Amino acid sequence: MIITLLSIMSIILLTMGIMLCVKQTIFLSLITENAQNKAFLRSFGLVFIVLGILCFFIGLLNQLEWAITFLCIMLVISGIFSFLLAKKMQ
């Protein structure tokens, strides 16, 4: 069960990371388009790609403690991204 859920989460994180790095126009429609915002989206895109790859390997370990620790870290990073994106949207 852990492997399945973390595999789905890995696919979602990788997709989100690729969209942040490559398809920035989706998010730049919400915020102003400048070099600082492009760098912001690209850096968080790379972080989400790394989290997606890490999520896949943690899923292969099949350890509940590692999975819960990863989910807590991922939720904190996603929360920081959401907060900063919302702040830039004002």
N, C-alpha and C positions, 0 to 999 in steps of 0.2 A: 504494500500500500504506500509506504514511504517513497519507494522508487518511482511509482507511477505519478504521485503528486509532485515530487521534485522534478521529474522529467517534464511535466506540463509547465511548471514554474520556470524551468530552464528555457523552454521554447518561448514563453512569454517574455522573459528577460532579454533573451537574444534578439527577438523581434523588436522589442522596444528600443534596445541599444542601437540596432541597425537603423531604425527609423530616425533616431535622434542624430546619428552620424551622417546618414546619407540623405534622407528625406526631411531636411530641416524646414522646408517650406510649409509643412503641415503645422509646425509649432510657431514658425515666424509669422503666421497669420494672426496669432494671439498676442505676440509681443513685437516691438519695433525691430526692424532688421538692421543690425549693425554688427561690427566685428566682435564686440564684447558679448553680445547675446549668442552669436554663432559659436564662439569659443565655449560659452556656458553649456550650450546644448551638446556640443561635441565631447566635452569632458565628461558630462554625465552619461552620454551614450557609451563611451568607453568603459565607464564604471559599471554600467548595466551589462555590457558584454562580458566583462570579467566576472561579474556576479552570476551570469548565466552559465558560463563555463564551470565555475566553482560549484554551482548548484548541481550540475550534472555529475560531477565527481563525488560530491557528498551523497547524492542519491545512490551511487554505486556502493558506497560504504555501508549503507543500510543501518546506520546508527541513529537512534532517536535523539541522543544528546547533541550530536553534531548538527542534526537537522533543525532542532529547536534553536540552537545558537545561531545558525545561518539565517533562519527566518527572522530572528530578532534583529540581526545586523541589517538584513535586507529591508525590513520595515523601517528602521531608523534612516537608512540612506534614501529610501523612497519618500519618506516624510520630509526630509531635508530638501529633496528635489522639488516636491510639490509645494512646499512653503516658499522656496526661492522663485519658482515659476509664477506662483500667484502674486508674489511681491513685484515681479517684473511686469505683470499684466495690469497693474494699477495705472 
